[in-house]
């Protein structure tokens, strides 16, 4: 394998020069040191830098000088030793040099170790800010977006002109990387997502496999069922809510097809678990049918009525009405239309236009207001269904 040959060359050929340079900076090799932030790693005085210059001048004509000085650049930028990196660049270090094992460049390594000053130095000296590594196809911006601890590097890269919408060969952008890296064990990436969106990240980006910005939100919500504690589930729900707010504020459409990629459809299918998020989506103007093909693709009315009729069918007598909003003549009428005595779901064709007629307007207004008041407390499944139906009815006739 190529990296094994490269690794042998480090040990046998140019590693001694790298060791000498790092030793002059009082910096042990990264694999041997316990902390990358020890005082010796954070500052190099003038005498140390002068000693580095003398070694470089002495070794300028050695057979493996170029590889050695370039690999040393990768190491010192990883440690954030900006003055030493400046000297190595002055003595011809190659900005495009790749680590023989990981194939990361110095810029990639600076981002991975969250060294924003080193990132700026490398870019100012000509490093390709959008370069992707050969193994993972990751750009520096992709790497910075994946961990909340790398937010300083993410901010610096955007300030330096990194392409926020550059995609890898599979169509994955930095925004999709940030969302994909958020899982049940990593749900603190909100600031990175916000920064990318404010920097112009395209909320319509999609991979070749069809993954969109909402694919990862839907996946994460599904993880709530497998959370170890109630606190973890609450953290996931809160993160998804905040991310959805950010995405909608920047023009994302949660109601597109296919249904499996629609956050609105996902929440409609699971009233009980995701009702607060569904309510936010509807109140924010999300379409309650497929926004591309209309109700023929998937229909919020159908989903909500299926839920409502299923919950009502569980009652053996007329007392089920006490679980709904206060009963009046208009509600009796709509229940008779929607749920006959055999309690089977009736055809829903033309229901939208029926709810939008003038005869239903007072009923919809009254029920919507009363239901919203009821939802100030913990809502029952039937109250959730009524809220969605009345809300969509009100939207339909506007």
C-alpha positions in Angstrom: 0.0 0.0 0.0 1.3 3.5 -0.8 1.1 4.9 2.7 3.4 2.1 4.0 6.1 3.1 1.6 5.6 6.8 2.6 5.8 5.9 6.3 9.1 4.0 5.8 10.5 7.1 4.1 9.6 9.2 7.2 11.4 6.9 9.5 14.5 6.2 7.4 14.9 9.4 5.5 13.5 12.7 6.7 12.1 12.0 10.2 15.5 12.8 11.8 15.3 16.4 10.4 11.8 16.8 11.7 12.7 15.4 15.1 15.6 17.9 15.4 13.4 20.9 14.5 10.7 19.9 16.9 13.3 19.3 19.6 14.6 22.8 19.1 11.1 24.1 19.7 10.9 22.1 22.9 8.0 20.2 21.3 7.9 16.4 21.6 6.3 14.4 18.8 2.5 14.5 18.9 2.2 10.8 19.6 4.5 11.1 22.7 3.1 14.2 24.3 0.1 14.2 26.6 -1.2 17.6 25.7 -1.0 19.7 22.6 -1.5 22.8 24.7 1.4 22.6 27.0 3.3 25.9 27.6 6.2 24.6 25.5 3.9 24.1 22.6 2.3 27.5 22.8 5.3 29.8 22.5 8.7 29.7 20.9 11.2 32.4 21.9 13.7 34.1 19.7 16.6 31.8 20.5 14.6 28.7 19.6 13.6 30.2 16.3 17.2 31.3 15.6 18.3 27.7 16.2 15.6 26.5 13.7 17.0 28.9 11.1 20.5 27.6 11.6 19.5 24.0 11.2 17.5 24.8 8.0 20.5 26.7 6.5 22.7 23.8 7.3 20.4 21.1 5.8 19.3 23.1 2.7 21.3 20.9 0.3 20.6 17.5 2.1 18.9 14.9 -0.1 15.6 14.8 1.7 15.5 18.5 2.8 12.2 19.3 0.9 10.3 16.4 2.4 11.7 17.1 5.9 10.9 20.8 6.0 7.4 20.2 4.5 6.6 17.5 7.0 7.9 19.8 9.8 5.5 22.4 8.5 2.6 19.9 8.9 3.6 19.2 12.5 4.1 22.8 13.7 0.9 24.0 12.1 -0.9 21.1 13.8 0.5 22.4 17.1 -0.3 26.1 16.3 3.3 27.3 16.2 2.8 30.1 13.8 6.3 31.8 14.1 8.0 28.5 13.4 5.6 27.8 10.5 6.5 31.2 9.0 10.2 30.3 9.1 9.6 26.9 7.5 7.6 28.6 4.7 10.4 31.0 4.2 12.7 28.1 3.7 10.6 26.4 1.1 8.1 24.2 2.9 5.5 22.8 0.5 2.0 23.9 1.3 0.6 21.0 -0.7 2.6 18.3 1.2 0.5 15.4 2.3 0.8 13.4 5.4 2.1 10.0 4.3 -0.5 8.2 6.4 -3.7 10.4 6.4 -3.0 12.3 3.1 -4.1 15.5 4.9 -2.3 18.7 4.0 -1.0 21.2 6.6 -4.2 23.2 6.2 -6.3 20.2 6.9 -4.3 19.4 10.0 -4.5 22.9 11.3 -8.3 22.7 11.1 -8.4 19.3 12.7 -6.4 20.7 15.7 -8.5 23.9 15.7 -5.6 26.3 15.0 -7.3 29.3 13.4 -4.1 31.5 13.3 -2.2 28.7 11.6 -5.1 28.4 9.1 -4.9 32.1 8.3 -1.1 31.9 7.8 -1.3 29.0 5.4 -4.1 30.6 3.3 -2.2 33.9 3.2 0.8 32.1 1.8 -1.2 30.4 -0.9 -2.6 27.2 0.5 -5.7 26.0 -1.5 -8.5 26.8 0.9 -11.0 24.5 -0.9 -8.6 21.5 -1.5 -10.0 18.1 -0.7 -8.0 15.2 0.7 -7.5 12.1 -1.4 -9.0 9.6 1.1 -12.2 11.2 2.5 -12.8 13.9 -0.1 -13.0 16.4 2.8 -12.3 20.1 2.4 -11.0 22.2 5.3 -14.4 23.7 5.6 -16.0 20.3 5.8 -13.7 19.3 8.7 -14.3 22.6 10.5 -18.1 22.1 10.3 -18.1 18.7 11.8 -17.1 19.5 15.4 -18.4 22.4 17.5 -14.9 22.8 19.0 -13.7 23.8 15.5 -16.0 26.8 15.3 -13.1 29.3 15.4 -11.6 27.6 12.3 -14.9 27.5 10.6 -15.4 31.3 11.1 -11.8 32.0 10.0 -12.2 29.9 6.8 -15.4 31.7 5.9 -13.7 35.1 6.5 -10.9 34.0 4.2 -13.2 33.2 1.4 -13.8 29.4 1.6 -16.6 28.3 -0.8 -19.5 27.5 1.5 -21.4 25.6 -1.2 -18.5 23.5 -2.6 -19.5 19.8 -2.7 -17.6 16.6 -2.8 -18.1 14.0 -5.6 -21.2 12.8 -3.8 -22.8 16.2 -3.6 -22.2 16.7 0.1 -21.6 20.3 1.2 -20.2 21.7 4.5 -23.8 22.3 5.7 -24.7 18.7 5.1 -21.5 17.6 6.8 -22.5 19.7 9.8 -25.9 18.2 9.9 -24.7 14.6 9.3 -22.2 14.9 12.2 -25.0 15.7 14.6 -26.1 12.5 16.3 -27.3 11.4 19.7 -23.8 11.8 21.0 -23.1 15.1 19.2 -25.9 17.6 19.3 -24.1 20.9 20.0 -23.4 21.9 16.5 -26.1 24.6 16.3 -23.6 27.5 16.1 -21.7 25.9 13.2 -24.9 25.4 11.3 -26.0 29.0 11.9 -22.6 30.3 10.8 -22.8 28.3 7.5 -26.3 29.5 6.8 -25.4 33.1 7.5 -22.4 32.6 5.2 -24.7 31.7 2.3 -25.0 27.9 2.6 -27.6 26.5 0.2 -30.5 24.9 2.1 -31.5 23.1 -1.1 -28.3 21.1 -1.3 -28.7 17.4 -1.8 -26.4 14.4 -2.2 -26.5 12.0 -5.1 -28.3 9.6 -2.8 -31.0 12.2 -2.2 -30.1 13.2 1.3 -31.2 16.8 2.1 -30.9 19.1 5.1 -34.0 17.5 6.6 -32.8 13.9 6.1 -30.5 14.3 9.1 -33.1 16.1 11.2 -35.5 13.2 10.6 -32.9 10.6 11.4 -32.0 12.4 14.6 -35.6 12.6 15.7 -35.9 8.9 15.1 -33.0 8.4 17.5 -35.1 9.9 20.3 -36.8 6.5 20.7 -33.4 4.9 21.4 -32.1 7.5 23.8 -30.8 6.2 27.1 -32.4 8.9 29.2 -35.3 11.3 29.0 -32.8 14.1 29.3 -31.0 12.9 26.1 -34.3 12.8 24.3 -35.1 16.3 25.3 -31.7 17.5 24.2 -32.2 15.9 20.8 -35.7 17.4 20.4 -34.4 20.9 21.4 -31.5 20.7 18.9 -33.8 19.6 16.1 -36.2 22.4 16.9 -33.5 25.0 16.8 -32.0 23.6 13.6 -35.4 23.6 11.9 -35.9 27.2 12.9 -32.6 28.1 11.3 -33.3 26.2 8.1 -36.8 27.6 7.7 -35.5 31.1 8.3 -33.1 30.6 5.4 -35.7 29.3 3.0 -35.7 25.6 3.5 -38.9 23.7 2.4 -39.9 21.0 4.8 -42.8 19.7 2.7 -41.1 18.5 -0.5 -41.2 14.9 -1.7 -40.4 12.2 -1.5 -42.4 11.8 1.7 -39.5 10.1 3.4 -37.4 13.3 3.1 -40.3 15.6 4.3 -40.1 16.8 7.8 -43.7 18.0 7.7 -44.9 14.5 6.6 -42.7 12.9 9.2 -44.2 15.0 12.0 -47.8 14.5 10.7 -47.3 10.8 10.8 -46.2 11.0 14.5 -48.4 13.5 16.3 -47.7 12.2 19.7 -43.9 12.4 19.6 -43.3 15.5 17.5 -46.4 17.7 18.0 -44.5 20.9 19.1 -42.3 20.8 16.0 -45.3 20.1 13.8 -47.2 23.0 15.2 -44.1 25.2 14.6 -43.9 24.0 11.0 -47.6 24.7 10.2 -47.6 28.1 11.9 -44.4 29.0 10.0 -46.2 28.4 6.7 -45.1 25.0 5.8 -47.3 23.3 3.1 -49.4 20.5 4.6 -49.4 18.7 1.3 -46.5 17.8 -1.0 -45.3 21.2 -2.1 -44.1 19.9 -5.5 -47.0 17.6 -6.6 -49.9 18.5 -4.2 -52.1 16.1 -2.3 -51.9 13.4 -5.0 -48.4 12.7 -3.6 -49.1 13.0 0.1 -51.8 14.9 2.0 -51.8 16.3 5.4 -55.6 16.2 5.6 -55.6 12.5 4.9 -52.9 11.8 7.5 -54.6 14.0 10.2 -58.1 12.5 9.6 -56.7 9.0 9.8 -55.2 9.9 13.1 -58.4 11.5 14.4 -60.7 8.7 13.3 -58.4 6.1 14.8 -58.4 7.9 18.2 -62.1 8.5 18.1 -62.8 4.8 17.2 -61.2 3.8 20.5 -64.2 5.1 22.5 -67.2 2.9 23.0 -69.8 5.6 23.5 -70.4 9.2 22.9 -68.3 10.3 25.8 -65.4 10.6 23.3 -66.5 14.2 22.6 -65.4 15.2 26.1 -61.8 14.7 24.9 -62.3 17.3 22.2 -63.1 21.0 22.3 -66.4 22.0 23.9 -69.2 20.5 21.8 -71.6 22.6 19.8 -74.0 22.1 16.9 -71.3 22.8 14.2 -69.0 20.2 15.7 -71.8 17.6 15.8 -72.3 18.3 12.1 -68.7 17.8 11.1 -68.4 14.7 13.2 -71.4 13.2 11.5 -69.9 14.0 8.2 -66.4 12.7 9.0 -67.2 9.8 11.3 -70.4 7.9 10.7 -71.9 5.4 13.2 -69.7 2.6 11.9 -66.7 4.9 12.6 -65.0 4.2 9.3 -63.1 6.8 7.5 -65.1 8.5 4.7 -63.7 9.7 1.3 -61.9 13.0 1.7 -62.1 14.3 -1.9 -63.2 17.8 -2.0 -62.8 18.3 1.8 -60.4 21.2 1.5 -62.9 23.2 -0.6 -65.8 22.3 1.8 -63.8 23.5 4.8 -63.0 26.8 3.0 -66.7 27.7 2.3 -68.2 30.6 4.2 -70.6 28.3 6.2 -67.6 26.8 8.1 -65.7 30.0 8.8 -67.2 30.8 12.2 -66.8 27.2 13.2 -63.1 27.1 12.2 -62.3 30.3 13.9 -63.9 29.3 17.1 -62.5 25.8 17.2 -59.0 27.0 16.3 -58.9 29.5 19.1 -60.3 27.1 21.7 -58.0 24.4 20.6 -55.0 26.7 20.8 -56.0 27.6 24.4 -56.3 23.9 25.2 -52.8 23.3 23.8 -51.3 25.6 26.5 -51.4 22.4 28.6 -50.3 18.9 27.7 -52.4 18.1 24.5 -54.1 14.8 24.0 -53.8 13.0 20.7 -57.3 14.0 19.6 -56.6 17.6 20.5 -53.5 17.5 18.4 -55.5 16.1 15.5 -58.2 18.8 15.8 -55.6 21.6 16.0 -53.9 20.4 12.7 -57.3 20.0 10.9 -58.6 23.4 12.0 -55.3 25.1 11.3 -55.1 23.6 7.8 -58.8 24.5 7.2 -58.1 28.1 8.1 -55.1 28.2 5.8 -57.0 26.6 3.0 -59.6 29.4 2.8 -57.2 32.3 3.0 
